[in-house]
Amino acid sequence: MMIYRSSADPIILNYAKYATSSLVNITGSDRVTFLKEEDFLDVFSRDLRAILRNQRLSSMKLKIKESGFETAGSLFYNEFLNRNFTTISNKDNGWWCCRQNRFKSRWEFVDHLRDVNGEPLLKSFVDQFYDCFKNVLNSRGSLIRIKELDIEVTESYHFMDIARFIDMKHMKCLDISRVYRYEEQFHDEIVDTRTLTYPSSTRGVSLVVEF
């Protein structure tokens, strides 16, 4: 899920993996776009690159969150029932076959997502996400100015890989936390790196990344 706000109302983009393809929905829209044979992280990266290129960064707040199958099932189930979808390919694809089923509840649809996707391996997924994120920042050609960064990672190198693309001099708040691992050792790994200049205080682009 990616939420960005450059005006009063946030725009929420929802991405779901569907086997080797992707489902995309904008909250408030009653349609789902099926992108055949496109990895959902590649689709997310393309959209994020466009947002960072075209929006006024000084007034934008961006939040990226990972959600489980239950949340994805809830987001896409109603569109599945109503057959509100847009596809860029022909109708003999997996999504079309999925729609031929008659799931009795969103939970059956959640189970279906688990069946076609398999249970994700957290580390490999997070590594892939941060590789995509790093490539997006690298493609800008200049350091990105972020006023407030609140980020969750599973390894210290996830932060270090993207930190070199951030203009630290303009940062007012930096909050880094590690999920599922021992925190003290992790913070030692971050503090030990002397190649970066960190903000003197911890709190406008405002960027939040959560897993």
N, C-alpha and C positions, 0 to 999 in steps of 0.2 A: 504494500500500500504506500502510495506517495501522496502527501498533502502539501500543497503550496498555496500561499496567500500573498497576493500583491495588491489586494484591495480589501474591502470589508468582508467579502464572502470567500471562504476557502474553496479550492477546487481539489477534489479527492479522486485520484486515479487508482483503480484496483487491478492488479495483475494476478493471474493464476496459471500455474503450469497445468497443461492437459496433455499427458504423454510427451510427445516431442513437439507439441504445439502450444499456443498461448490463448488465454481468454483475457480480454481487457474490457473494463467497464468504468465509466465516469459516474460517480455517485450523483443521483438526481436524474440520470438518463435511464430509460427503460430498455436499452439495447446493449447487447454484448457483441463485441467484435472477436471473431475467431481468426487467428493468424496461423495458418497451417505451416508446420515445419519451421516455426520461428521460436527460439528459446525465449522464455518470458523475461529472463534477465537481459537479453539483448534488446528486447522491446523496451524494457524499463530504461536501459542505458541510453537508447536513442531519444526517448522522451525527455529524460533528465538533461541530456546535452542540449536539446532544443530549448528547454526552460531556462537553463543557465545562460544560453546565448541571447535569448530574446527578451527576457524580463529585466526590469530595473532592479539590480541586486541590492541597492541601498534600501529598498522598501519591501523586500521579499522575505517571507519566512517559509522554510521548507522543512518538512518532517517526513522521514522514511521509516516505515514500520514493517516488521515481518509478522505475518499472521498464519495460523494453522489451518488445517483442512476444515475445521468447524466454521471458522469465520468465512473462509472462501466459499464453502457450501451455502452459507446463509446469503452471501452477496449475490451469488449467481443462480440460485435455485429458482427464484421467481421468474427471471428472464427465461430460464430453461422451460418452465411450465408454460409461459405465455408465448413461447417460440419467437421471442423478440431478439433476433440475432442478425449480425451482418457478417458475411464470410467473403474473403477475397479469393476463395478457391471454389471448385465445384462441390456438389453436394454429396459426393460419395466418400466423404472424409469421416474421421473419427467422431467429430462433434455431431454430424448428421446422424451417425449410427447411435450415438448416445441419446439423441432426442427421440429415437424410436422406442426407447425404454419407457416404462410407465412407473417411475419412482413414486411411491406412496407418500414419501415425506422427504424433507430436506436431509434427514439423517441417512436415508438410503442414497441420496445423491452424494453426501459426504463420503460414505463407504465406497461409492463408485470412483470418486476422485482418488481415494487411497489405492484402489485396485489398479487404476491406469497409471498412477504416478509412482507407487511404491513409497515406503517410508524414507524420507530424505536423511542423508548423513549430515549432521549439523556442521561439522568442520569443513567438509568439502563444499557445502553450499555457501557458507560464510566466506571461505576463501575465494570462491567464484564471484560472489557479490562484491567484495572489496577489490578484486581485480577489475571488474567492470567500473566501479566507482573511480578507481585510480586512473583508468583509461579516459574516462570522461573529463576529469580534472586536467589531465595531461594534454588533452586535445584543445584546451582553451588558449594555450600559447602564452599565458601570463598567470601569475599567482592570483588565486581567488581571495577576495577580502571577506572574511567571515567575522562578524562581531561576537557571535555566541555559538559555541559548539558543545553539544551534549551528545556523547557517543558511547555506545556499548560495543565491545569487541570480545572475541574469545582468545586472541593472541595479541601480544604487544606489537608485532610487526604489522597488524592491520592498521593501527593508527599511524605508525611510522611511515608506512608506504604512501599514505595520503598527505601526511603532514608537510612533506617537501613541496607540495603544490598549493599550500595555504600561506598567505601573507600574515605571519604571526604578529607583526607589529600593530595590526589593526584589531586584534582580538581582545575583547574585554572579559570574556568568560570562557573557561575551558573546563569541561567536566568529562572525565574519562572513567568508565567502569568496565570491569571484566566479568563476564557471566560464566558461571559454572566452574570457576577456578579460584585458586588462592590469591587474594587481593594484594597482600603486602609484597610478595615477590614481583607481581606484575608492575606495581607502581615503582619499585626499584629499577625495573628494566626501562621504564619510561624516563625516570629522573636521571638515570645514568647516561643518557644520550646528551651530549653537549653541543650538538650541531644545530640545535633549535633555540630560538629565543621565545620564552613563554610569557604570557601576560602576567602583570603584577597582581591582578585581582581576578577573582573568579566570579562575571555576568555578561543592535541591530541589523548582510544576510544572517539570519538566525537559522542554524542547521541542527536538526536532531536526527540521529540514526539509532534505531533500537532493534534488538533481536531477543 
